[in-house]
Amino acid sequence: MPVTGPLAPTTCTLPLVEVRITEFDLTCLPATGAVFDRLLALHPARVVVDLSGCRHIDAAAIGLLLDVHRQLARSDGVLTVRDPNPRIRRILHTARLDQILPVVDTAPPSPPGTATPAEEPTSAPPALVAHGRASVRATH
């Protein structure tokens, strides 16, 4: 007899996927959405959207980010937006997206002569992390 009821949440199979987006508006939304669909099929625990090279974001792009956030949250995944420029950060703040998902800046480089966490000796072996990168650029 088939079991009915809520579906069991999908477990995350990939620790981290990073996506760098350089154009993020309605004109490139189909291509960007396709990239997100493919990466969500990997069931990542965390998706980082790097907006450091993006100059503009519109309401359609914010809607896509919210959709990706919802899909990740269903499987206990997290969507993070990294390095938006000040203008995009204001747009994300006005849309209150920064209250729904993390919006972070890359940490500044360490001063010369100080050890970075990767250089500090540890007794435990490093954790294996898989990274994926995809750049989306609309052709006009």
C-alpha positions as CSV (number, residue, x, y, z in Angstrom):
1,M,0.0,0.0,0.0
2,P,1.5,3.4,-1.0
3,V,2.4,5.7,1.8
4,T,0.6,9.0,1.8
5,G,1.5,12.2,3.6
6,P,4.2,14.8,3.4
7,L,7.3,14.0,1.4
8,A,10.4,13.4,3.3
9,P,12.8,16.4,2.9
10,T,15.7,15.8,0.5
11,T,19.0,15.6,2.2
12,C,21.8,17.8,1.1
13,T,24.5,16.0,-1.0
14,L,26.9,18.8,-1.8
15,P,28.3,21.1,0.9
16,L,28.7,24.3,-1.1
17,V,28.0,25.7,-4.6
18,E,29.2,29.2,-5.5
19,V,27.6,31.1,-8.4
20,R,29.0,34.4,-9.7
21,I,26.4,36.5,-11.4
22,T,27.4,39.5,-13.6
23,E,24.0,40.4,-15.0
24,F,20.8,39.9,-13.0
25,D,17.7,41.3,-14.5
26,L,14.6,40.2,-16.4
27,T,16.5,39.9,-19.8
28,C,18.8,37.2,-18.4
29,L,16.4,35.6,-16.0
30,P,15.7,32.5,-18.2
31,A,19.4,31.7,-18.4
32,T,20.0,32.5,-14.7
33,G,17.0,30.5,-13.7
34,A,18.2,27.5,-15.7
35,V,21.6,27.6,-13.8
36,F,19.8,27.7,-10.5
37,D,17.6,24.8,-11.5
38,R,20.7,22.7,-12.3
39,L,22.5,23.6,-9.1
40,L,19.4,22.9,-7.0
41,A,19.3,19.5,-8.5
42,L,22.6,18.8,-6.8
43,H,20.9,19.3,-3.4
44,P,23.6,21.7,-2.0
45,A,23.7,22.5,1.7
46,R,24.7,26.1,0.9
47,V,24.6,28.3,-2.2
48,V,26.6,31.5,-2.3
49,V,25.6,34.0,-5.0
50,D,28.6,36.3,-5.7
51,L,27.3,39.6,-6.9
52,S,30.7,41.4,-6.8
53,G,30.7,41.8,-10.6
54,C,27.0,42.7,-10.9
55,R,26.0,46.3,-11.5
56,H,22.2,46.0,-11.6
57,I,19.4,43.8,-10.0
58,D,15.7,44.2,-10.6
59,A,12.5,42.9,-9.0
60,A,12.5,39.8,-11.2
61,A,16.0,38.8,-10.0
62,I,14.9,39.4,-6.3
63,G,11.9,37.1,-7.0
64,L,14.3,34.4,-8.3
65,L,16.5,34.8,-5.2
66,L,13.5,34.3,-3.0
67,D,12.3,31.3,-4.9
68,V,15.8,29.7,-4.7
69,H,15.9,30.5,-1.0
70,R,12.5,28.8,-0.4
71,Q,13.6,25.7,-2.3
72,L,16.8,25.5,-0.4
73,A,15.1,26.0,3.0
74,R,12.8,23.0,2.3
75,S,15.9,20.8,2.5
76,D,17.6,22.8,5.3
77,G,19.9,24.5,2.8
78,V,21.0,28.2,3.0
79,L,21.3,30.8,0.3
80,T,23.8,33.6,0.9
81,V,24.3,36.7,-1.2
82,R,28.0,37.8,-1.2
83,D,29.6,41.2,-2.1
84,P,26.8,43.2,-3.6
85,N,27.9,46.8,-4.5
86,P,26.4,49.6,-2.3
87,R,23.6,50.3,-4.8
88,I,22.5,46.6,-4.9
89,R,22.9,46.4,-1.2
90,R,20.4,49.3,-0.8
91,I,18.0,47.6,-3.2
92,L,18.2,44.3,-1.2
93,H,17.7,46.3,2.0
94,T,14.7,48.2,0.6
95,A,13.2,44.8,-0.6
96,R,14.0,43.5,2.9
97,L,15.8,40.6,1.4
98,D,18.6,41.1,3.9
99,Q,16.1,40.1,6.6
100,I,15.3,36.8,4.9
101,L,18.8,35.6,3.9
102,P,22.4,36.5,4.7
103,V,23.9,39.3,2.7
104,V,27.7,39.3,3.4
105,D,30.9,40.9,2.4
106,T,34.1,39.1,1.8
107,A,36.5,39.5,4.7
108,P,39.3,41.9,4.0
109,P,42.7,40.3,3.4
110,S,44.9,39.7,6.4
111,P,47.7,42.2,7.2
112,P,51.1,41.1,5.9
113,G,53.0,38.8,8.2
114,T,49.9,37.3,9.9
115,A,48.9,33.7,9.4
116,T,45.6,33.0,7.7
117,P,43.4,30.2,8.9
118,A,44.7,28.0,6.1
119,E,48.3,28.5,7.2
120,E,47.7,27.8,10.9
121,P,48.7,24.3,11.9
122,T,45.8,22.1,13.0
123,S,45.7,18.6,14.3
124,A,42.6,17.6,12.3
125,P,42.7,16.8,8.6
126,P,41.0,19.4,6.4
127,A,37.4,18.8,5.5
128,L,36.7,18.1,1.8
129,V,34.5,20.7,0.2
130,A,33.2,20.6,-3.3
131,H,32.9,23.9,-5.1
132,G,31.1,24.7,-8.3
133,R,31.2,27.9,-10.3
134,A,29.0,29.2,-13.0
135,S,29.0,32.6,-14.7
136,V,25.8,33.7,-16.4
137,R,26.0,36.3,-19.1
138,A,23.1,37.1,-21.3
139,T,23.7,37.5,-25.0
140,H,22.0,40.5,-26.5
